[in-house]
Amino acid sequence: MNTSLGVPQSVITPATASTPGQTGNLAAAKKAAQDFEGVFISQMLSYMFSGISVDEEFGGGQGEEMFRSLIIDEYGKQISARGGIGLAKNVLKELIAAQERKS
């Protein structure tokens, strides 16, 4: 059902209608674009946090190190959900354009 990029197959597979909005795939394309942006932001944040050491006195120690990737993923999702950096809009346009070319 999903491709290696996390884009649902329904977005990539050409539908009988010419636009994603007519087939209900627009919502799936928007979600895929927002998810992609969230992952991209998480990757950027992980490099930022890699230079920050765990605070020994007040930090979570080894537990903080273990769960840091999970909180970074959540940060990426939340930043993307609140407007992000504009990447999702461009990814959505490309997904729609790719689907229209195949129709």
N, C-alpha and C positions, 0 to 999 in steps of 0.2 A: 504494500500500500504506500509506503514512504520511499522516497529515493534517498540516496546517500547524502543529499544536501538538506534533508529534513522538509522538503517541499512535498505536500501530498500529491499523489499520482493524479488525482482529479484535477489539479491545477495545470499539470503538464499535458495530460492527455487531451487532445482536441475534442470539443463537444460538438453536438449538432448545431447549436446556436452559435452566432458569430461573436458574441461578447460574453465575458464571464458573468456579468450581472444577470443575464437572461437564464443562465443555468444554475445559479446559486453558488458558483465557484468564487465569486468576488470576496465573500467572507473568508473562505479558506485561503485565498491569495493574500488577503490583508493579514491574517493570522500568521501565515508562513513568513511574510515580509517582516512583521514585528518580531517573531521568534528569531529570525536571522539577525536582526539588528541587536536583539538582546544578547545573543551569543557573541557577536562582534564586540559589543561594549564590555561584556564579561572578560573577553580575552585582553582588551586594552587595560581594564582594571587589574587583572591578575599580574600584569607586568608592573603596574604601579605599586601594588602591594608586595611584590617580591622583594623590594628594597627595604621594607619596614620590618624590623625585628619585633618579636613578641615581648611585651613589657613583662619583665620577670616579677616585679613587685605587685602590680595590680592586674596583670594580664591573665589570660586563661592557660598559659603554659603550653603543654603538648596538646591539650584539647583544642585550644584556639588554632594551633597549627593544622590540626586534623580537619576542622570544620571551616577553615578560612575559605576554601574553594566553594563551599555551599553558600556562604554569605555573599561572596563575590558574584555568583550566579544570580542570586536574588537581587542584588544591586543592579545587575545588567537588565534583568527582566523589568524591574520597577522604573529604571531610567527610560527604557524603551516604551513602556506603557504610558509614561507621562510626557511623551513627545520625542524623546530620544535625541539623536543628533541629525535627524533628517535622512538617514540611510533607508529606513523602511519605505518611505515615499518613493524613492528612486527604484528600489527593488520591486515594489508593487507595479510601477509603470513598466518595468522590463518583463515581469511575469505576464502582465496583460498583453503586452506587445508580442511576446513569444507565442502566446496562445492564439492571438488573432492571425499571426503569420501562418500558423498551422491549419487554421480553419479554411 
